[in-house]
Amino acid sequence: MLAQLPPALQKLQLPLRLKLWDGHEFNLGPEPSVTIVVKDPQLVAEFTHPSLDLLGSAFVEGKLELEGSISEVIRLCDELSQALVSEDVTQPSRVHHDKETDAASISYHYDLSNDFYQLWLDRDMAYSCGYFETGDETLDEAQQAKFRLLCRKLRLKPGEYLLDVGCGWGGLARFAAREYGVKVFGITLSKEQLALGLERVKAEGLQDKVDLQLLDYRDLPQDGRFDKIVSVGMFEHVGHANLREYCEILSNAVREGGLVMNHGITAKHTDGRPVGRGAGDFIDRYVFPNGELPHLSMITAEISEAGLEVVDVESLRLHYARTLEHWSQRLENNLEVAAKMVPEKALRIWRLYLAGCAYAFTHGWINIDQILATKPHADGSIELPPTRADIYR
């Protein structure tokens, strides 16, 4: 039996069991908590370099099965990969982003099934990190707290005009209109998101305050009509090559003295290269086609070059780790229901993605930052209080 496994695997001491297609089993350490069932004989040779992309792809394509809690599966697969695969330090390639490419990428990810997303998101379907002020909040409470934090940082006032770039299902737009009395123009490239978002706007009687449309950010009006702009989970889809244009468009859309909030995932490395021994390749192939994460220094540089002044930055990395743990567990608790909503391959992708991202945020492979910027008046003055005390008061 030992001869059937690569020598490198025989030396490991992990609580992991390999079960081969012919019924043979091999424990890589005592008391295995996870079992990898290898269904494709060719995979055994590839286990000498088990990148997370290789393992994830094999699971998605049905070449192996995973037995055990999904969070434990992710942890042990990472330890297996760490032991046998070196970190990739190659420079990332740049993706060409045009309107057609971005629309197709957004549709692939977000038009999967509204019912599927409702299964594991909060009631407002906020597909971004919650804000856990004490750590004991439910997912719904944490997402409402995140909405409130964004609105307070933007210092929203009744009657102001707010632009929501990448508005998703409209949860933040409705919250801002309902709780802060602003008028909101929200844009998305997802037809499924827009349809449900409009339904919910109508159900809450907010048609006179919230206008959601299918629109590319490159087609936004450039006349400074908006008092405030919020962009949540959006610049990850823009692409490194388009970040300057994206920031300039937001700068031109907001009035002098107005505020722009960019809330999004950022890379660990300054050049934006992914970490995780193939995890980024897996996400690009199966989850977020053409997504590119900028480092905090990259996005703040582009914001500054566009004529905006960065006035506040806050990392919410551990908040997103906790959010993803909630999402992953909610999906795992509803696998039978989910299997009736999406194809088996899609469900496999999302099980790995949610649990894997929770692990990645916990271990600092990626970050998420709220970056608040203002568009100064011609004389350099800004419309902000001297401290941040008002946000938390």
N, C-alpha and C positions, 0 to 999 in steps of 0.2 A: 504493500500500500504506500509506503513512504516514497518509493521510486516514482509514483505517479504525480507527486507534488514537487515543484521547484525547490531546490535547497534553501533558498532565501526564506520561503514560507515556513520551513521546518524549524527554523531558528527562533521564530517569533514566540512571544509569550503574551498572548491576548486572549481574553475570554470570548473567543470566537470559534465557531464550528463551521467547517466546510463540508457540505454534503454533496457528493458528486452524482452525476446522472445515472451511474450504475449502482447506486445504493451505498457505496462506501462513504464513510465519514472520517473526518480528521479534525481533532481539536487542536487549535493553535495555542491553547493555554488551559488552565484549570477552570472548571465551572463556567462553561460558555453561557453567555446571556443573549447572544445573537447567533443566528445561523444563516449562512449564505448558501443557498441551494443552487449549485451550478448545473444548468440545463444544457449548455453548449460546451462540448469537449474542448473546442478551440480556446475557450476562455482561460483554461488552466495555465497555458503557456504565458498568456498576457498578465497573469497575476504576479509576474516578476516585476511589473511596473504598474501597480493598480492605482492610477490617478483617479481623482474623484469624478472626472469626466468619463473615464472608462467604466467605472463601477455604476455611475448613475445612468449612463447610456445603456448598459447591459440590462439594468433593471427595467428601464422604460421600454426597451425593445423585447422584453420577455425572455432574455437569455439567462437570467438568474432571478431567483426569488429571495426575499429578505424576511426572516422570521425574528420577531422581537419588537420591543417598542421602537417607534420610528426615531425618537431622539437618541436612544442607545445605539441604534443602527448607524446614525450619522456620526456619533462620537467614535465608535470602533472603526468605521470605514476611514475616518480621518487618521486615526492612529495607525491603521494598516498602511495608508498612503504615506504618512510621515516616515514610516520605517523604511520604505522601499522606493520612494520617489523624491527627487530633489525639487525645490521650489523653482518655478519658471521665472527667469529674470529677463526674458526677451522683451523688447520694446513693443508696445501694443500697436497694431495697425489701425489706421483711421478709416472710419466708415463714411461713405458718401451718403448724406442725408438730403433727399429732396422731398417734396410734398407727397409724391406717390409712394415712395419707400416708407416714409414715416406713417402714412395712413394705413398701409398694409401691415406694418409692425404693430401698430396700436390695435388694429382690428383683430389680429392673431391672438393677442393677449387678452384684451378686454371684452371682446364679443363672444367669448366662450359660452357663457350662460349666466344670465342675471340670477336665476334660481340657485345656481351653484355658489356664486359669490355670497348670496344672502345666507347660505347655510352656515358660513363660518365668520363672516364679518359682523360688525355691530349693527344695531337697528338702522342707523343712518348710512351704513355701508361706506364708512371712511376707510379707504384703502391706503392708509399711511399710518405712521406710528402714533399710538396714543400717548397720553401724558399722565404718568402715575405719580401724583403729588405725594402720596403716602406709601404707595406700593401695594395697598390692599384694595384698590379700586377694581370693580368689574370692568370688562372690556367696554361696555357702553359708557360707564362713568369716565373712563380714561379718554375715550374719544370726544366726549362732550368737553372735558377739561382741555383737550388739545385745541378744539375749535375756539374755546374761550381764550386760551393763551394767544393764539394767532390774532384774534380780534383785538385783544388788549394791546398787544405789541404794535398793531397797526393804528391804535388809538382811534378806532372807528367812532364816528359821530352820526346821529340821525340826519338823513338827507344826503349823505355823501354817496358818491358813485364808486363802487368797488368792481374791479376786474378780477375774475377768478380764472386763471390760465390752467387748463387741465382740470376742469371742475368735477370730473368723475360723475357720480350719480347725484351730485348737487347737494350733498349733506352740509358742507360748509357754507355754500351760498344761501341755503334756506336758513341755517342757524344765524348767519350774519344779518340777514334781512329781518328775521323774526325777533332776535334778541337785541340788535343794535340799530335797527331802523334805517339801514342803508339800502340803496338800490344796487342790484348786482347784475353784471353781465358775465356769464360763464361760458367757456368754450371747451369743447372736447372733440376728438376725432373718432370716438366710439359711438356708433349708431345705437348699440344696445344700451350704453350708459345714458345717452341722450333721451331715448324713449322712456326709460324708467324714471329718469330725473324729471322730465316734464310731467309725468303722471303724478309724482310726489309734490311738485310745485303746485299743481292744480288741486290736489287733495288737501293741501294746507291753505288754499286760497291766497297764494302769494304771487299770482300772475302779474300783478301791477308792480311788484318789487323785484322779481327774479326772472331774468331772460336768459335761457340756456340755448346755445346754438352749436351746430356742427361747423367748426371753423378752425383752420390752421393758424397758428400764432403769427405766421408771416403775413397774414391778411388782416391783422388788427389795425384799427384806425391809429394814425400817427399824429394826432392833433392835441395831445395832452388833455383829453377830456376826462380822464379818470383821476379821482382824488387819491385812491389807494389801489395797489395791485397785490394780489396774493397768488403764489404759484407753488402748489404742493405736489411733490412727486413728479415733476415735469421735466426739469433740466437733465435728468438721466436719459431721456429720450432724444434730446436735442443733438447730441454728438459734439465731440470736441471742436471739430472744424466750424461748427455753426454757433458756438457759444457767444462769440462777439456779436454776431447779428442778432441773436436772441436777446442779449442784454440791451443792445441799442434799441430794439423794437419796444421793449418794456420801458426804457428811458423816455422814448418819444411818446409813449402812450399815456404817461402820468404827467400831471401838472407840476409846475415848480412848487416846491414845498411839500409835495406828496411823498408817500412812502411806498416802498416795494419790498415785499417779503418773499424770499426764496427759501423753500423748505424742501430739501432733497437729500438723497443718498450721495455720499462722497467717497472717493477712493482713499486707500491707506497710503499709497505711494504718490509722490508729487507728479510723476509722469503719467499717472492714471492706469498703470498696468495692474491687472487683476492679481489676486492672491488665492491661495487655496489649492494649489497643485491640480489645476484643471477645473475647479468649481466654476470659474468665470466662463470657460468654454462651454460647459454644460448649460449654464443659464442663457448664454447667447444662442445656443442651438435650439433649446427646447422651451425657454420661458420668455425672455425679452430679446427678440431678434434686433440686432443693430443698436442695442443699448450701450452707452459709454459713460462711465462714472468719472467725473472730474475730481481732482483733489481740491480741498478747500481753498488752497492758494490759487489754483487755476480759475475757479469760478469767481472768487473775490477780485482777482486781477481784472477779469473781463467786465465785471460790474463796475469797477472803478473807471476803466477805460471808456465805458459807455456814458460817463458823465454823472454817475450816481455815487454817493458817498456812503460807504459801509459804516453803520453806526452801532451795530450789535451783532454778535455771533454766539450761538448756543448749541452745543452738541447734545443730542438726545439719543445717543447710541444705545445705552442700556434700556431706555424706554422702548426702543424698537425691538430689542431682544425680547423683552417681556411681552410686547404686543404679538410678535410672531409666535411665541410660545402659546399664547391664547388661541391664535388662529389655527396653529397646527393641531392643538388638542381638540378644538371644536371640530375640525375636519376628521380627525381620527375617530371621534365619537360618533360620527355620522357617515361612515364609509359605505354602508349599505344603501343609504339614501343617495349619496353622491354618485354611486355607481350607476344609478338610474338616470342621472342628469347629464353626465359627460362620458365620452369614450374611455375605455379602460386605460389606454395610453395616457390620456390627459390626466386622469386621476393619479396615475403613478408619478407623472411629472410634478404635480402639485403637492403630493405627499412629501417627496424629496425636497422640493423647493422651499416650502414653508419651514420644515424642520431644519433644513440645511442653512437657511438664512438666519434662523434663530441662533444657531450655533455660530455662524459667521459674525453676527453682531456681538454676541457674548464674548467672543475671542478677539475682537478688534480687527478682523479682516477688512471690514468696511465700517463707515461711520454715517451719521446723518446729522445735518446742520441746518439750523434756522438762521438765515442771514438777512438781517434787516438793513435796508438802505434808504436813503432819502435823495430827492432831487433838489439840491440847494437853489435858492433864489439867486438872481444875478449878482447880488451884493454879498453872497456867501452865507446869508442867514438861513436858518432851518426852523421848522415848526415842531420842535420837540422839547419836552421838559429837560432840565439839566441832569436828571438822574433817571434810573430805571425803577424808582420806588413806586411809581404809579401803576406799573404792570402788576405788581404783586400785592398792592395795598388792599 
